[in-house]
Amino acid sequence: MKKETKKPMKKMAEKKMDKKKMDKKDKKDCKY
């Protein structure tokens, strides 16, 4: 049960990280 409650939080964090990575990629693409 504890693991299942932790998973959603990890997924949210991963989503945030992905968004940051995507934003950085977009900015890099714009520079070129």
N, C-alpha and C positions, 0 to 999 in steps of 0.2 A: 504493500500500500504506500509506504513512504517513497519508494522509487517512482511510483506512478505520479505522485504529487510533484516530485522534483522534475520529472520529464518536461511538462509543459513550460516551466520556467526556462529550462535549458533551450527548448525550441524557440521561445521568444527571444532569448539572448542571441541565438544563432541567426534568427531572422534579422535582428538589429545589425549584427556583424555583416551579414550579407548585404544589407541595405547600404551600410557604410562603404563596403568594398565596391558595390555597384556605383555609388556616388563618386568615389575616387576614380573608378574606371571611366565614368562619363566625363569627369573633369579632364582626365588625361587625354581622352579622345578629342575633346574640344580643343585642347592645347595644340594637338597635331593638326 
